[in-house]
Structure formats: structure tokens, C-alpha cells
Amino acid sequence: MSILVVNQSVIDAFASFFLSLILVKSKTTGLSRYSSYDQFMCRFLVPEKPLWSMMVTSTYGIVIMTLSRYVAVIHPLKYKIVRLCNAVNINPSSIL
């Protein structure tokens, strides 16, 4: 299994976790200025920063996977040699 697919799965799992967390949280307006929990809610979960950062990261992951597949289709022999060299820790420039 490709490391890119595993990475994308982990990113999407975190995005779904933050989405469910945001959907479950109550929309309270009585947040206290002195409570550390309320400060955390106000700064991170109310503006939904974790969700949007996971969405952007997921998009970049899909772009990287697409570029990897593009290179594998356009240059299949070089791609296979480089992947094989990376698996056995050999410098691919010495072969190519």
C-alpha cells in the first residue's frame, strides 16, 4: 500500500473527527473570558480552524497523489527504478 494513500486516509479521518466535533458542539454565546476551556473553544473550535486546515491538507495530498500517478504513467521505467532504489536505499542517480 502506498504511503500517500495511508497519509490521505489519516488526514481524512482527522477532518471527519473535527467536523463531527464542530457539529456536536453547542452554539453558546455565554463564553467566559477567564475559563481556559472557553478560551480554547473561542480561539480554535468556533472559527473552525482545525477543520479548514485538514481540508487544505487533504486537497494538497490529493494533488501530490495525482502528480505521483502522472509521473508513473508518463515515465514508468524511471518511476519503477526510483521506487525500487528507495526501497533498498540506493542512490537512483548512480543507476540512471
N, C-alpha and C positions, 0 to 999 in steps of 0.2 A: 504494500500500500504506500502511496506517495505521501511524503511529509507535508506537502501542500494541502492534500485532502484532509489530513488529520488536523492541520492548523485551521483550515476553514471550518471544520466541524466544531472545534473548541471555541472559535470566535462566535459562531452562530449560537452555540449553547449559552455563552455568556450574554449575547444580545437578547436571547429569549428570556433568560433569567431576569435581566434588567427591565425588559418590557413587562413581564409579569409582576415584578416588584412595583413598577410605576402604576400599573393598572390596579393593583391591590391597595396601594397606599390611599389614605383618605385625604381629601382636599380640604384640609383645615386651614383656617386663616388666623387662628389664635396661636401662632408660634411665639415662644418666649425668646427674648434676647439673651437670657442668661443660661439656658439649658444647652448643654453640648449636643444632645440628640436633636434638638430643634435647629441648632446651627448647622449640623450635618444635613438635615433634611432640606433646609433653606438653600444651602450652597451647592449640593450635589444632586439630590433627587427631584426637587421641584423644577429646576431648569432642565432636567433630564440629560445632563452631560454624559453620564456613562453609556446611556443608550445610543446617543448620537455618535460617540467615539467608537463604539462597537460597530455601528452601521458603516462608518467611514472605513474602518479597518477591514470589514468584510468585503467592501467594494474593492479595496486595494488588493486583497487576497485573491479575489476572482480575476482581477486584471493580471496578476502575476501568474496564476494558473493558465490563463489564456495565452500569455506570451510564451510560457514554457511549452505548451502544446503546439503553438505556432512554430517554434524553433524545432521541435521534434518532427513536425511534418515537413518542413522546408529542408532541414539538414539532418536526415535520420541517422546517417553514419557517424557524423561528428557528435551528435547528441548521445548516441549509444556509447561511443568511446569515452566521452567525458563522464557520463554516468558510471560507466564501469571503472574508470580511473578514480573517481571519487569514492567508490565503494571499497577499493583496495588501497587507497591512499598513495596513488602515483600521480606525478605531475603530468597533466594532459598535454602540455606544450612540448614535452620531450617525445611524445608519440606522434603528434600532429606536426 
